[in-house]
Amino acid sequence: MIMNLFSFFSKSEQINPITVDIHSHLLPNIDDGVKTIEESIAIIKKFKFLGYRKLITTPHIFSDLYPNTKDIIEEKLKIVRDELEAQNITINLEASAEYYLDMEFLKIIEDDDLLPFNKNYILFETPCSMKLIILEIAINNLLNKGYIPVLAHPERYHYLYDNNLEKYKELKRSGVLFQVNLKSLQSQSKSIKKMALKLIKMGLVDFIGSDVHKMKDIITIEKVLKSKEYRTIINKNNLLNDI
């Protein structure tokens, strides 16, 4: 049965047990993701080919680099949806955001001006090399407002690395969910790939995401979907993508 999940249904469509992606950068010219509508559509068509039925794209909201707002994101989302419809491409495209942990994020939480996915999940990221003192504040503020914090690509954060994963487990106990990047399993960084595999094998992963920015990323995702590591993710973790 497991092998059937990872075999090809046809030459044009791979059976993928996970049909919802929750992390990508597919809205054109809004952050460090795709730059044109043509690039966006080409990547979305590739997602569809790989068996995805729903994409929750997550532009950066980062006050210093990408000061996006809900209105900006929703306007870009409409442009891409209209083009998908014009080309008769059937896929469910929604938009949330990937929030950067800074003081502006705290203000957005306070103002309740968030753009969640699945009603109350908030994807956020932190600096890779250092823990900010506002991390616990942001987590508690989100939880107090009824949101569920989802930490994007936790395998990247070197300040969480230790031998027994205790810092990760502490975050989990505080109410944070983890979203591991599929492309980390093909990362050139040995430490990132190693930590991604540790989190997967320990069953600490709640969501997987593509974090696709460019066409080369979705090609990497295609390789991962055929790998033994992908089967390990499915078998060892209670993934929430499709719920």
C-alpha angles and dihedrals in degrees: 000000000000092000090053090058090060099041123094117266089200140337090273105043133042119209105241118185089208110062101172125072116196103185127055143114105231104138109101124250096351103107138341091312129084117347103200138038088239091058091047094052093046092054093045090053088053091051089053090050089054092056102263115145100178132034123192102194117203118200116196118264102197116149096213098046112012110023094183124163135200090260094052092048094047091049091053091045090057091052092054094043091051091052092048089053092047090054092043093240109157113210133121109247120186133165135225126149143251105231122207115223105247139116091277089058089055089052092049089052091048091050090046089231096139130137104217130182122232090014100291113020116112121197114208140166136203136203111289101227106040140036114237119220089230093063095093091041092055093046093049093045091052093048092047090056093050098258126133112226115221116193111218118226098346089181089076098061109097093186088069095052117115135138098259100035090239094146090054092047090051090055090049091051089052091059103265120138122210128232113192120199115239090212089060086075087067095038120139087218107091092200094053093047092046093051093046089054092047092053090047095049092046090054093239097131119105100171136018121209137185098219086202114183101159141014092266088062095056089049087055090050090054089057092048093051089061095048133102088235089064091054088051091054091053095044099043103039138059096229119199100194096107098039 
